[in-house]
Amino acid sequence: MTDYPEDKHQEEPTQVTDNGRAAPEADAVKQYDETLKPLAPGDIVEGRVVHVGGDEVLVDVGYKTEGRIPASELGLRPGQTPQDVLRVDDNIAVQVLRVDEGEGTVVLSKRRADERQAWERLTAKFAAGEPVEGEVTARVKGGLLVDLGVRGFVPASHVDRTFVDNLEQYVGQRLRFRILELDRQKRNVVLSRKELLEEELARAKEQAFSQLQEGQVVTGVVRRLTDFGAFVDIGGGVEGLLHVSEMAWSRVRHPQDVLHEGQEIKVKILGIDRERERISLSLKETQPDPWSTVADRYSVGQVVEGEVTRIVDFGAFVKLEDGIEGLVHISQLADRRVENPSEVVQPGQRVKVKIVNLDPAARRIGLSIRAAQPKETKPQEETPVSYSDPGPEGVTIGDVVEGLGELLERTQRDAE
């Protein structure tokens, strides 16, 4: 039986119009289908979070229905929930796991999309020699774990420039690292913070040495104390040496008597050795020199009190104030001959001294303990005894010894 055109037209009234064009209903369906994103397993697509549940997240990826991300594919850390990492209207990247055309469902993974993008980013950074940044998530045997989108490992020897005893302090911190090894197939990323710090320190030193000048006063932080001085960070990790002799105008027994680690101080740059990368500093040069005004406070003949600081073979040094010390020569320690100054004074003893000479230009003060002592009064001359004078009770010695008075008077006349 032959099919006539009019019969066909009657069988499919909604598919074709009189002029042969598609019906409006079919046209709308076609246009809608064209707007849908073609999805295939493995694709990375952008989507908008439309629902966050307890065990899944729904994402609009432009398909006929929302895609579903199971909680296991969110990349949650232990103890986290979907609500901890996502909010409605968040824009995220996801990887397509499965597409069921019949049911119109799509299963997605945020974790795999994040890892894939992370590997691409790390590969590019490694090739370019650029640092990466990530959060330290845990301390493990031998080092630290870092979240870079994928897991990275930092050996303990590469956590800092110096040995670190307590690695727990870094957990939760966001830090920058240099990539040492990167193997995507083995999922192996080895990092170093130490190398990055050393590179940054080298650049900071180069910049510092090009800008610092002798005589400049800068602010620094005391990093380490030694028996001979202190190392002071004057910016960018550049350290200078503050020798114990430059800590104060007075004698300093040990740096810890003046400074403590972490203390912020102002120091003057005394010298810069750019070839050996050494900087010498002074703390006392930032403070007034007490010798410049010593003549305003002291004068020859003045008696003052001070503290014995040192004993030497030829005498003892006495501190009058911070930065001002004078010498008591061994001959000025006492009125008697002194073989050893320790016979008379000891370090730490407070003594009165008299200033016998003062030379501010030479930064010298001569002192005397002997001259500062009060002079002893001379004993009064004894009154000649008269043997004829009555005693306390009117009795004379002549009354006691019969004839003694006449004998003495006769002896005196004979002598004349």
PyMOL commands that set and color helices and strands:
alter all, ss='L'
color gray80, all
select helices_A, chain A and resi 5-11+24-35+71-73+82-85+110-128+156-158+167-170+193-211+244-246+255-257+284-286+290-297+330-332+341-343+397-400+404-415
alter helices_A, ss='H'
color red, helices_A
select strands_A, chain A and resi 44-52+56-60+67-70+91-100+105-109+132-140+143-147+151-155+174-183+188-192+217-225+229-233+239-243+264-273+278-282+303-312+315-321+324-329+350-359+364-368
alter strands_A, ss='S'
color yellow, strands_A
deselect
rebuild
show_as cartoon
